[in-house]
């Protein structure tokens, strides 16, 4: 039996850019989460995402060392009319320069020459003439953010990018960048168990009319309830080195899940759907980019766009999932480079 889905809501971010409320984070289709599927399996999931109304696909030059962008190129080639019409929008990033001899070690590079070369390389891998949303993946504080925005503004004027985004920056950096050139969206980690954005960054987005793209909105899978021990993670999964998934921290953090499960049961939903609905209720210009390799999980996530979580349920979750209640840093130390810069 064919399942019918309500139309996916589209949200305005900033600077005239819009995206589906549930968009798609493609990183896990290339690396970091253990065994990766073949490209054809990934493309089948992306095809279904398009059918469900997902408009924005999020990638980066460093995901799979270019593989993820090449995968997006294959998807765009399957749907040329949808891409030409703006029905499919590609967001990618520059700025994390990975050590070729180490799978995780990296440095942050925002030099003008690097940005221009990175943009050209991404355009070539993606097989497009223009990137819809181009993010500084991380910001190097040794480089004036106004200078970085100047280079990006030049690329926009040349028609190589359509909109500018920033990732993991402080409210002060965001304001300085926006003063130099409009920022369409800020992307940072935000979920029930990662709420630092609520202090200054999210209010700055609201004040300046900048969109917010929440990555890891399901707490890297934790909020689904699927991972009750580090052993549940595949060999090679980077979460095995993530402090929040370490045995003692994970045991503590699991105590938070019954509150989420209770709200989900009340509404006849899954915990993942409630976690996404909670996020979508925080800001009208916010979209989420959960990633998955499963069509069933994709469909589950997309249904969350139609859940209006009552205030009392949001408040109940707010009271349980406080910053102090979550144990462990959100990245290993190497991954914290450039965070909240």
Steps between C-alpha positions, in 0.01 A plus 500: 500500500633843406542736795401861444685781670399860564695762311835579658504851652751742350666752729664830420853517638679827420605715203218355288606136545242235593513128577274216607442482876648151493802516274773236468850464643694274264829463691432147624467375144876536464667439836513547879212267592657161441432297190370714216254383234578497131406807301197339338348426842563860604347635181186295561461669838557842345244425228245431773597820679419694185160326478428597860566868436854537631663788313843558657781248504789582731854387419859625538828465317654312792232227526665193360774728365281606209297180467183655646502786251551255214203303632290818493612549138360160412170590663477835319576324171200271563272802551627781278163676465438505874843648560464758221166613645635533854298202623833345606747726679854402589676643804872429540789628708868589505755570770591169665832391355545133585834336563554249217678263740234508773129429459389755761778753552429839341590867484282802425583692182316820404766663286361671187701280265381185678134611485515567126673168426260313727201654324630405156570146617151464649336632182692244298416209731133601521475548127310827539562857389387654828485386862164587657632554854874516573610480863822573680513161674712638782642846559868567568511786748839611362314618187269801519146373435434810289781391267352153472160648420663722240639201312163325519324815377736501199414137426132589523545793263674266256198270511687209656294499820146623564495544878751514784492302822712456810543199729575485871567870561431717802227764507763775481667346193162450338407865550832625356464269200141606437602865511749432219255299285161338570529150645225267381546234765702397800556128541587362841434192707167536678276241659341413830840397633700786342339829599785750532368682192208630705715736708622744236518352150133417440387840639751667264349310204153609607609862541679513163251292300754225425390142447621219727587154368518246782741214438502180705141582606461145633813517712697283254233234543493508880150652513358211297568268793689260277837515674503364853871414507818587308500142370184580303715718272675346201876470485638817345206710620644830622245509785709236673745784575228756573499587872121487527498140380771383739376237743462707820362806322266293287360318803423837657357653183266205444313607814367797302324294235190386698371859503526517121346155461206603720418801283534285187261240640251774591489618138528159333837598351857380520756673724684616187189672369441681828865608514471650150162661570644657816778659294269626227299679766799703624522746207292556187815535284654174624533180293651167601732273303479148642693243301411137446575204274152355549187588303284404800692740726484769232122468482479504880706819515296676232173437685641704789452816293125471564513459879410810701636434846288662775675749726464281808680213329782726379534641850514151646785406266677831568502423871656154451748561218701780658865566413601391849313171466702383199840346573791525258631749247319486164818421299840349568751782552615498137143552385457807721746698287321810375178430692316815617781712351 
